[in-house]
Amino acid sequence: MKRLSLIINESKQNDIVELLQQLKQVSAYTIFHGEGHFPGHIAPFESIQDEVMGFVPRIYIDLLLEDADVKAVLAEIKKCGSCDAYGGVYWISPVDSMGTL
């Protein structure tokens, strides 16, 4: 099992949710709202509103996927275009165990 983590511009939430709901490999995911801060250098603001606020609104999405599904899901996200616009980033982490509380 793998964890696919994505960070994209908050304005793209509807696009990514629509895509994830269409992918048979994706059974569930979690979305967190956050702020992209870039201390120590010029921030890559994506809009005038971001520059005024002083941060870039972001969403962080976690998906748990079977090992064999990660590449296909990531490829679909990359094809989406608007889902990874504005310099979205991702990483893949192993999941050692999973359960309920």
C-alpha positions in Angstrom: 0.0 0.0 0.0 1.2 3.5 -0.8 0.2 7.0 0.2 0.0 9.5 -2.6 0.2 13.1 -1.3 -0.7 16.1 -3.5 -0.5 19.8 -2.9 -2.2 22.0 -5.4 -3.8 25.5 -5.7 -7.1 25.6 -3.7 -8.8 27.0 -6.8 -8.4 23.6 -8.5 -10.3 21.6 -5.8 -13.4 21.1 -7.9 -11.3 19.8 -10.9 -9.3 17.3 -8.8 -12.3 16.1 -6.9 -14.2 15.5 -10.1 -11.2 13.5 -11.5 -10.7 11.4 -8.3 -14.4 10.5 -8.3 -14.0 9.0 -11.8 -11.0 6.9 -11.1 -11.9 3.3 -10.1 -8.6 2.9 -8.2 -9.5 5.7 -5.8 -11.9 4.6 -3.1 -11.4 7.5 -0.6 -9.2 10.5 0.0 -8.8 13.3 2.5 -8.4 17.0 1.7 -6.8 19.6 4.1 -6.9 23.3 3.4 -3.7 25.3 4.0 -1.5 28.2 3.0 1.7 28.1 1.0 4.3 30.4 2.6 7.7 31.0 1.1 10.0 32.7 3.7 13.5 33.8 2.8 12.9 34.4 -0.9 10.4 35.9 -3.3 7.1 34.1 -3.1 5.8 32.7 -6.4 2.4 34.3 -6.0 -0.2 33.0 -8.5 -2.6 35.9 -8.4 -2.9 39.5 -7.2 -5.2 38.2 -4.4 -2.4 35.9 -3.2 0.1 38.7 -3.2 -2.3 40.9 -1.2 -2.9 38.1 1.3 0.8 37.2 1.5 0.3 33.5 1.0 -1.0 31.0 -1.7 -4.1 29.1 -0.8 -3.4 25.4 -1.1 -5.1 22.0 -0.6 -3.3 19.0 0.5 -4.8 15.7 -0.6 -3.9 12.2 0.8 -4.9 9.1 -1.1 -4.2 5.5 0.0 -3.7 3.3 -3.1 -2.6 -0.2 -3.9 1.0 -0.3 -5.1 0.0 -1.3 -8.6 -2.4 1.7 -8.9 -0.1 4.6 -8.0 1.4 5.2 -11.4 -1.9 5.0 -13.2 -3.6 7.4 -10.8 -0.7 9.8 -10.9 -0.7 9.7 -14.7 -4.4 10.6 -14.8 -3.8 13.6 -12.4 -0.9 14.8 -14.6 -3.1 14.6 -17.7 -5.8 16.6 -16.1 -3.9 19.8 -16.8 -5.8 22.1 -14.5 -5.4 19.8 -11.5 -1.6 20.3 -11.3 -1.5 23.8 -12.7 0.4 26.5 -10.8 3.2 24.2 -9.8 1.4 21.5 -7.9 3.7 18.9 -6.2 3.3 15.3 -5.1 5.2 12.6 -3.2 4.7 8.9 -2.6 5.3 7.2 0.7 5.0 3.6 1.8 2.3 2.7 4.3 3.5 0.1 6.8 0.1 -0.5 8.4 -3.4 0.7 8.3 -6.4 0.0 10.5 -9.3 1.6 12.4 -9.5 3.1 15.8 
